[in-house]
């Protein structure tokens, strides 16, 4: 196994465990738990729905659990646990991994409203937050800066690195009947 293969395997393993952790947290929320729910940076209305379990939040948590299981399976495939894949499966796997990478890194950096840049902007006093929500917004920005954004960055970069290493592996050659 080359150094690049080991790096890809480590990245896929990290993506697997990040998917597992996210799915476990969402399963806890779906079953009525509150692990890190109060520390989740959301707009006030969405935060109230999360904490009160109102609307479709339980259904959304269950869907997130299913998505996490799909992510765990994809990470195992990227690691090469199930042998080489044909063209379509390979393309779908790579497209999903790259899309996950782009979304998660964009979330971590702040292109989707939350992330390092938005947190730093708010903590520097530049963000526009209603005075009634300012203390909560600062607290959540600290949580996001120290926990959520690094998590999403690690998760996203893991997908990207695992996908890059997987894409560099040679695709299987089609079998011809003899």
C-alpha positions as CSV (number, residue, x, y, z in Angstrom):
1,X,0.0,0.0,0.0
2,X,1.4,3.4,-1.0
3,X,1.5,6.5,1.1
4,X,-1.3,7.9,-1.1
5,X,-3.4,4.8,-0.6
6,X,-2.9,5.1,3.2
7,X,-3.9,8.8,3.0
8,X,-7.0,8.0,1.1
9,X,-7.9,5.2,3.5
10,X,-7.4,7.5,6.5
11,X,-9.6,10.2,4.8
12,X,-12.3,7.6,4.1
13,X,-12.1,6.4,7.7
14,X,-12.5,9.9,9.0
15,X,-15.5,10.5,6.7
16,X,-17.0,7.3,8.0
17,X,-16.6,8.3,11.7
18,X,-17.8,11.9,11.0
19,X,-20.9,10.4,9.3
20,X,-21.4,8.0,12.3
21,X,-21.1,10.9,14.8
22,X,-23.6,13.0,12.9
23,X,-26.0,10.2,12.5
24,X,-25.8,9.3,16.2
25,X,-26.5,12.9,17.2
26,X,-29.5,13.1,14.9
27,X,-30.7,9.7,16.1
28,X,-30.5,11.1,19.7
29,X,-32.6,14.1,18.6
30,X,-35.1,11.9,16.8
31,X,-35.6,9.8,20.0
32,X,-36.1,12.9,22.2
33,X,-32.5,13.6,23.3
34,X,-30.8,16.9,23.2
35,X,-27.1,16.2,22.8
36,X,-25.6,19.5,21.4
37,X,-29.1,20.7,20.4
38,X,-28.8,24.0,22.4
39,X,-25.3,24.6,20.9
40,X,-26.5,24.3,17.3
41,X,-26.3,27.7,15.4
42,X,-29.7,28.2,13.9
43,X,-31.9,31.2,13.3
44,X,-34.3,31.9,16.2
45,X,-37.4,30.3,14.7
46,X,-35.5,27.1,13.5
47,X,-33.8,26.9,16.9
48,X,-37.2,27.0,18.7
49,X,-38.6,24.3,16.4
50,X,-35.5,22.1,17.1
51,X,-35.7,22.5,20.9
52,X,-39.5,22.1,21.0
53,X,-39.5,19.3,18.5
54,X,-42.1,21.2,16.6
55,X,-43.1,20.9,12.9
56,X,-41.3,18.2,10.9
57,X,-38.1,18.2,13.0
58,X,-38.4,14.6,14.1
59,X,-38.9,13.5,10.4
60,X,-36.0,15.6,9.4
61,X,-33.8,14.0,12.0
62,X,-34.8,10.6,10.8
63,X,-33.9,11.5,7.3
64,X,-30.6,12.8,8.5
65,X,-29.9,9.5,10.2
66,X,-30.6,7.7,6.9
67,X,-28.3,10.1,5.0
68,X,-25.6,9.4,7.6
69,X,-25.9,5.7,7.0
70,X,-25.6,6.3,3.3
71,X,-22.5,8.4,4.0
72,X,-21.0,5.6,6.1
73,X,-21.6,3.1,3.3
74,X,-20.1,5.5,0.7
75,X,-17.0,6.0,2.9
76,X,-16.5,2.3,3.1
77,X,-16.8,2.1,-0.7
78,X,-14.3,4.9,-1.1
79,X,-11.9,3.1,1.1
80,X,-12.1,0.1,-1.2
81,X,-13.9,-2.3,1.2
82,X,-16.1,-3.7,-1.6
83,X,-13.8,-4.1,-4.5
84,X,-13.7,-2.1,-7.7
85,X,-16.9,-0.5,-9.1
86,X,-18.2,-0.2,-12.6
87,X,-18.4,3.1,-14.4
88,X,-21.9,4.2,-13.2
89,X,-21.4,3.3,-9.6
90,X,-18.0,4.8,-9.6
91,X,-19.3,8.1,-11.1
92,X,-22.2,8.3,-8.6
93,X,-19.9,7.6,-5.7
94,X,-17.4,10.3,-6.8
95,X,-20.2,12.8,-7.5
96,X,-21.7,12.3,-4.1
97,X,-18.3,12.6,-2.3
98,X,-17.3,15.7,-4.2
99,X,-20.8,17.3,-3.6
100,X,-20.4,16.5,0.1
101,X,-17.0,18.0,0.1
102,X,-18.1,21.2,-1.5
103,X,-21.2,21.6,0.7
104,X,-19.4,20.9,4.0
105,X,-16.4,23.1,3.2
106,X,-18.7,25.9,2.1
107,X,-20.6,25.5,5.4
108,X,-17.4,25.6,7.4
109,X,-15.9,28.6,5.7
110,X,-19.1,30.6,5.9
111,X,-20.5,30.6,2.3
112,X,-23.8,29.3,3.5
113,X,-24.4,31.8,6.3
114,X,-22.6,30.1,9.1
115,X,-19.0,29.3,9.4
116,X,-15.6,30.8,10.3
117,X,-16.1,34.1,8.5
118,X,-19.6,34.8,9.8
119,X,-18.7,33.8,13.3
120,X,-15.6,36.1,13.4
121,X,-17.7,38.9,11.8
122,X,-20.3,38.6,14.5
123,X,-17.8,38.3,17.3
124,X,-16.0,41.4,16.0
125,X,-19.3,43.3,16.4
126,X,-19.9,43.6,12.7
127,X,-22.9,41.3,12.3
128,X,-26.4,42.7,12.4
129,X,-28.3,40.8,15.1
130,X,-31.4,42.1,16.9
131,X,-30.4,43.3,20.4
132,X,-32.7,40.7,22.0
133,X,-30.7,37.9,20.4
134,X,-27.2,39.3,20.6
135,X,-26.0,37.3,23.7
136,X,-27.4,34.1,22.2
137,X,-25.9,34.8,18.8
138,X,-22.5,35.4,20.3
139,X,-22.7,32.2,22.4
140,X,-23.7,30.2,19.3
141,X,-21.0,31.9,17.2
142,X,-18.4,30.7,19.8
143,X,-19.8,27.2,19.6
144,X,-19.8,27.3,15.8
145,X,-16.3,28.7,15.7
146,X,-14.9,26.1,18.1
147,X,-16.9,23.0,17.3
148,X,-19.2,23.0,14.3
149,X,-17.1,24.8,11.7
150,X,-14.0,22.7,12.4
151,X,-16.1,19.6,12.3
152,X,-17.7,20.5,8.9
153,X,-14.2,21.4,7.6
154,X,-12.7,18.1,8.7
155,X,-15.7,16.2,7.4
156,X,-15.7,18.0,4.0
157,X,-11.9,17.7,3.5
158,X,-12.1,14.0,4.3
159,X,-14.7,13.5,1.6
160,X,-12.6,15.4,-0.9
161,X,-9.3,13.7,-0.1
162,X,-11.0,10.2,-0.1
163,X,-12.7,11.0,-3.4
164,X,-9.4,12.2,-5.0
165,X,-7.5,9.1,-4.0
166,X,-10.4,6.9,-5.1
167,X,-10.5,8.6,-8.5
168,X,-6.8,8.0,-9.0
169,X,-7.3,4.3,-8.6
170,X,-7.6,2.6,-12.0
171,X,-11.2,1.8,-13.0
172,X,-11.9,-1.9,-13.6
173,X,-11.7,-3.1,-17.1
174,X,-14.9,-4.6,-18.5
175,X,-14.8,-8.4,-18.8
176,X,-15.1,-9.8,-22.2
177,X,-16.6,-13.3,-22.7
178,X,-14.1,-15.8,-23.9
